[in-house]
Amino acid sequence: MSRLVKSESELIAMARAELKVHADCPDGMTISIVRDGGSWEFRADADQATSDRPGYPECVAMLVQIGDHLSKQYDVRG
């Protein structure tokens, strides 16, 4: 069974929506997609002040879980 195809911006928007529901993430976190062959995963980045804020590590962990779930359902449009 083939997976549905979404653009990077669509997948990142889906991840941000999930994060709003499940975590209290600090402003300033950047989400990108890293591809590796036929698979992909989310990557979080932030400046030092943002990454030092309470809740940031939990948001990154939640982002990994969300990415694992979405990557099983969707491919990234080339």
C-alpha positions in Angstrom: 0.0 0.0 0.0 1.5 3.4 -1.0 1.6 6.3 1.3 -0.1 9.6 0.6 2.1 12.5 -0.6 2.3 15.9 1.1 4.6 18.9 0.7 7.2 19.8 3.4 5.1 22.8 4.4 2.0 20.7 4.7 3.8 18.1 6.9 5.3 20.8 9.1 1.9 22.5 9.5 0.5 19.2 10.6 3.3 18.7 13.1 2.8 22.3 14.5 -0.9 21.6 14.9 -0.2 18.3 16.8 2.3 20.1 19.0 -0.2 22.8 20.0 -2.6 20.1 21.1 -0.1 17.9 23.1 2.7 20.2 24.3 3.3 23.8 25.5 6.2 24.6 23.2 8.2 27.8 23.5 8.0 30.3 20.5 11.0 30.3 18.3 11.4 26.6 17.5 12.0 25.9 13.8 10.9 22.7 12.3 12.4 21.3 9.1 12.4 17.9 7.3 15.5 15.8 6.7 15.3 13.2 4.0 17.3 10.0 4.0 16.7 7.9 0.9 13.0 7.0 0.9 12.4 8.1 4.5 12.2 11.4 6.3 12.1 12.9 9.8 11.4 16.2 11.4 14.3 18.2 12.8 13.9 20.9 15.5 16.2 23.9 15.8 16.2 26.9 18.0 18.5 29.6 19.4 20.1 29.0 22.8 17.5 31.2 24.6 14.6 29.2 23.2 16.3 25.8 23.7 17.0 26.7 27.4 13.3 27.5 28.0 11.1 25.1 30.0 9.3 22.6 27.8 11.7 22.7 24.9 13.1 19.2 25.4 9.6 17.8 25.7 8.6 19.5 22.5 11.5 18.0 20.6 10.7 14.6 22.0 7.0 15.0 21.0 8.1 16.2 17.5 10.1 13.0 17.1 7.0 10.9 18.0 4.8 12.9 15.6 7.3 12.5 12.8 7.5 8.8 13.4 3.7 8.6 13.1 3.4 10.8 10.1 6.3 9.3 8.2 4.5 6.0 8.2 1.5 7.6 6.6 3.0 10.2 4.2 5.8 10.6 1.7 7.3 14.0 1.1 6.6 15.6 -2.3 9.9 15.9 -4.2 
